């Protein structure tokens, strides 16, 4: 009976449950951030692919610009390049 009472007073199980909850919240936040970043990168790549496709009408040089923004709309990563298309 004494062992059962000591087990009821033990709070280490509550700590483990709290850690599991924190881990689940952090994991969910990371997953949401990864989805958002993936959508942003996908949009940038589709935009650049459309610009390259427009150049099939005889223009053999294209200027590319990529800007990645965060959730507040602020630019995080920017880059430019000039590409030469060989027929």
C-alpha positions as CSV (number, residue, x, y, z in Angstrom):
1,X,0.0,0.0,0.0
2,X,2.9,2.3,0.8
3,X,4.3,1.8,-2.7
4,X,1.0,2.7,-4.3
5,X,0.7,6.0,-2.3
6,X,4.3,6.9,-3.2
7,X,3.5,6.2,-6.9
8,X,0.5,8.6,-6.7
9,X,2.7,11.3,-5.2
10,X,5.3,11.0,-7.9
11,X,5.1,13.8,-10.3
12,X,7.8,12.7,-12.8
13,X,5.1,11.4,-15.2
14,X,3.5,14.8,-15.4
15,X,6.9,16.2,-16.5
16,X,7.2,13.7,-19.3
17,X,3.7,14.6,-20.5
18,X,4.6,18.2,-20.5
19,X,7.7,17.6,-22.5
20,X,5.7,15.5,-25.0
21,X,3.2,18.4,-25.4
22,X,6.0,20.9,-25.9
23,X,7.6,18.6,-28.5
24,X,4.3,18.3,-30.3
25,X,3.8,22.0,-30.4
26,X,7.4,22.7,-31.6
27,X,7.1,19.9,-34.2
28,X,3.8,21.4,-35.5
29,X,5.3,24.8,-35.8
30,X,8.3,23.5,-37.7
31,X,6.0,21.6,-40.1
32,X,3.9,24.7,-40.8
33,X,7.0,26.7,-41.4
34,X,8.4,24.1,-43.8
35,X,5.1,24.0,-45.8
36,X,5.2,27.8,-46.0
37,X,8.8,27.9,-47.2
38,X,8.1,25.2,-49.7
39,X,5.2,27.1,-51.2
40,X,7.3,30.3,-51.4
41,X,10.1,28.4,-53.2
42,X,7.7,26.7,-55.5
43,X,6.1,30.0,-56.4
44,X,9.5,31.5,-57.2
45,X,10.6,28.6,-59.3
46,X,7.3,28.6,-61.3
47,X,7.7,32.4,-61.9
48,X,11.3,31.9,-63.2
49,X,10.2,28.9,-65.3
50,X,7.5,31.1,-66.9
51,X,10.1,33.8,-67.7
52,X,12.4,31.2,-69.3
53,X,9.5,29.8,-71.4
54,X,8.8,33.4,-72.7
55,X,12.3,33.5,-74.0
56,X,11.6,30.7,-76.5
57,X,10.6,33.3,-79.1
58,X,14.2,34.0,-80.2
59,X,15.6,35.9,-77.2
60,X,18.6,34.0,-75.9
61,X,19.4,35.9,-72.7
62,X,17.1,36.1,-69.7
63,X,17.5,38.0,-66.4
64,X,16.3,36.0,-63.4
65,X,15.4,37.5,-60.0
66,X,14.4,35.4,-57.0
67,X,13.1,36.9,-53.7
68,X,12.0,34.8,-50.8
69,X,9.8,36.5,-48.1
70,X,9.0,35.6,-44.6
71,X,5.5,35.4,-43.1
72,X,5.4,39.2,-42.6
73,X,6.2,39.8,-46.3
74,X,9.7,41.0,-45.7
75,X,12.4,39.8,-48.1
76,X,14.7,37.2,-46.6
77,X,16.7,35.9,-49.5
78,X,17.2,37.7,-52.8
79,X,19.3,36.8,-55.8
80,X,19.7,37.7,-59.5
81,X,21.3,35.9,-62.4
82,X,21.6,36.2,-66.1
83,X,21.1,33.0,-68.1
84,X,22.0,32.4,-71.8
85,X,19.7,29.9,-73.5
86,X,21.3,27.8,-76.2
87,X,19.0,26.8,-79.1
